[in-house]
Amino acid sequence: AKRTMSKPKAYKLHIPEVLWHGGGNEHGKPDPVYSVDIHPVERILLTSGIDASVPPKGSVRLWKYFPDEETQEFLVDLCDHQSVVNIARFSPCGRLLASASEKQVLIYTLPPGLRWADVTEVRQLGRMFVCPSLSEVYDLDWAPDSSHVVIGALEGKAEIVRVAQRDSVIVPGHTSYVQGVSWDPLNKLIATFSCDRSCRIHQLKTKDGHTTKLANRGHATIKMHNGFMRLSFSPDGALLVVPTGVHRDLKAPANAQQARTYATHVFVRDSWQTPAVSLAGLEEPSVGVRFCPRPFQLLAAEEPPLFQAPYRWLFAVVTIGSVFVYDTQHPHPLFKVTGIHYAAINDVAWSADGRLLTVCSSDGYLTFVRFAEGALGQALPDDLVPPPVKRSHAALFPDATAKGAADAADTAETAESAEAAETVAPPTSE
């Protein structure tokens, strides 16, 4: 009989039977995992959530991961929060870790000469407790020079926290919960996303203060499963990808089912009023976006690229139940992974080389998507990576130097927000 070789699979899924958080509730089941992050250099995984034991408390945990062996090793539980931790992120420099819960932001600092892989007790780390003026924090992002964090919270405001001085600046502009924030890698803008169906771009430093409201070409009015709508700038600052969008097909009949679908909107820098591209066709709303930190070489293609650039970015879009991997060269997803969790997906993270994608869920489990060598293309050589990308990812590109904390401090202190001159009415729900 003639034997044929099967085509090697482009990726491999692994869902470890690991108690990432919890186990102390009445049924001994895992507690939800609300955020996940991967260190830019070390093979360290960061998860956050809640430990539902009595009394319940917030939980931030560090893990070693070994992608080739598909194993993990628990390092330490940073249990300083007294309420659920919705978000935790490593800093771009790789030496700091920020986590946020109700009325509390903690900055953990790694002492000189110590790696995260060596941490087994919380007392090995420096700790800075910051009490922001806002209450429950939904999202958090670092400034590219690791000197500030921006948080979005329940009160319909964002807040910029200066790490060294532990002071802050309020960024108003929304009428309901701020469920997503993103700091511009060029250190000039902050994007905030709210369940009032608006996304706002705040300039960090101007003479008179200014903010622009994104056109509501549609952001879905739905009952969100947990309050996360995490948007993201591309690492070069050229694009802003916003989840939870709605796309209307003007060619379809108004009453047709396909006339309105969920979408993820892609905005081009300095063109905030209309999305450049709407990644439509989703069966459920997208709730988060995350870019791979390293650019990739363009693929050979007959059709022109989606965005004119000498490289392409990979980014993951997560919906409540699925994961989509896109790039900035094509309007369609490269990969789709679905049916992996019994509850809502909350967050997604990339490894620095783009070969590992990790998602976390409210069912208490994590899924690892390991891509085969070359499945996503080839990474751009370091000497071709744009300088702004290197500056905003200092740990990944250690030879690049950041602009310095002084400029960022001046930037944050002068952050202002004002209503846009033109306001577009939000869409009505259907």
Secondary structure, DSSP 8 states (H G I E B T S, - for coil): ---------SEEEE------SB--STT--B--EEEEEE-SSSSEEEEEEEE-SSS-EEEEEEEEEETTTTEEEEEEEE---SS---EEEE-TTSSEEEEEETTEEEEEE--TT--GGG--SGGGSEEEEE--SSSSEEEEEE-TTSSEEEEEETTS-EEEEETTTTEEEEE---SS-EEEEEE-TTSSEEEEEETTTEEEEEESS-SS--EEE---S-B-----SSS--B-EE-TTSSEEEEEEEEEE-TTS-TT-GGGEEEEEEEEETTB-SS-SEEEEEESS-EEEEEE-SS-B-----SS--SS--SSB-EEEEEESSEEEEEETT-SS-SEEEES--SS-EEEEEE-TTSSEEEEEETTS-EEEEEE-TTTT--B--GGGS-HHHHHH-TTTSTTS----HHHHHHHHHT------SS--------
